Amino acid sequence: MASQAVAMAAAPREAEGAPGSLAWRQFRRNRLAVVGLVLVAALLGAAALAPWLAPRDPAKQSLIEKRAPPGAKFLLGADEFGRDILSRVIYGTRVALLVGTLSVAIALGIGLLLGSLAGFAGGWTDTLIMRAMEILLAFPYLLLAIAVVSALGPGVLNTTIAVGIWGAPTVVRLVRGSVLALRESEYVGAARALGATGPGLVARATKPPV
């Protein structure tokens, strides 16, 4: 009986497990998430192995074969300059992943910083940050991108920065809302009573669980 009681007491602990293992189990149960992971892995593999997967040089032109239909030589056809479309798609995966990853990182970095500051500081700081975000949201995406690229100059990196700045206001609003909800929690009030400062509370709140 004693061994059964110990086993029953230990069962919930084993079921809970570490946060990482629990997240992985929940992830595996979601079929769409698994399919998405497979697709992302395939894109990463295509980007890494582009020189070996691409059948032709993506920049090589052949005006004789321009707009060639799909066939044995050009599996996806050729463009108006006679360049192999399949090879250009494979090599283009590198640029797409680079721009997507960096732009999201820029948006998250700006959003976490400004959103946490606006939600926790409040007052004129919150008003100033949110009015600036509303001004950015009022700009159409294309005009904002053109303005940023015009100021910084053309290039993939500057285009990535423009996309990241365009996505930052949405992240700022989401983070600010979460911080406002947490700021009124009882444990935050208790931490303040014990002498915790604002930056310390934000750092502890964003620290991943062990």
Secondary structure, DSSP 8 states (H G I E B T S, - for coil): -HHHHHHHHHHHHHHH--HHHHHHHHHHH-HHHHHHHHHHHHHHHHHHTHHHH-SS-TT---GGGTT--SSSS-TT-B-TT--BHHHHHHHHHHHHHHHHHHHHHHHHHHHHHHHHHHHHH-HHHHHHHHHHHHHHHHS-HHHHHHHHHHHH-SSHHHHHHHHHHHHHHHHHHHHHHHHHHHHTSHHHHHHHHTT--HHHHHHHHHS---
